[in-house]
Amino acid sequence: MGVFRLQSFVANAKQLMKLNNKHQRDVPKGYLAVYVGEVQRKRFVVPLSYLDQPLFQDLLCRSEEEFGFSHPMGGLTIPCHEEAFVHLTSQLHIT
């Protein structure tokens, strides 16, 4: 069940990328722009390979729980503190 939900979310994230292509023009191929923050959101550009990482998938599940597939920033929004996101992504670079 969890894998199906995640696959659904990843598929919808890819669709969201296509729909918001005008906002993605400055994002290099193989990367994805995400908005991170609880209240004030900051834009980050991350590699698409993060979508395969369990730690990042946990963030995607939290995003789905909070926003469903309607993201207020027009792009993928991740509801966590910026510091936690930076720490998590630094861990993804190590592994």
Secondary structure, 3 states (H helix, E strand, C coil): CHHHHHHHHHHHHHHHHHHCHHHCCCCCCCEEEEEECCCCCEEEEEEHHHHHCHHHHHHHHHHHHHHCCCCCCCCEEECCCHHHHHHHHHHHHHC
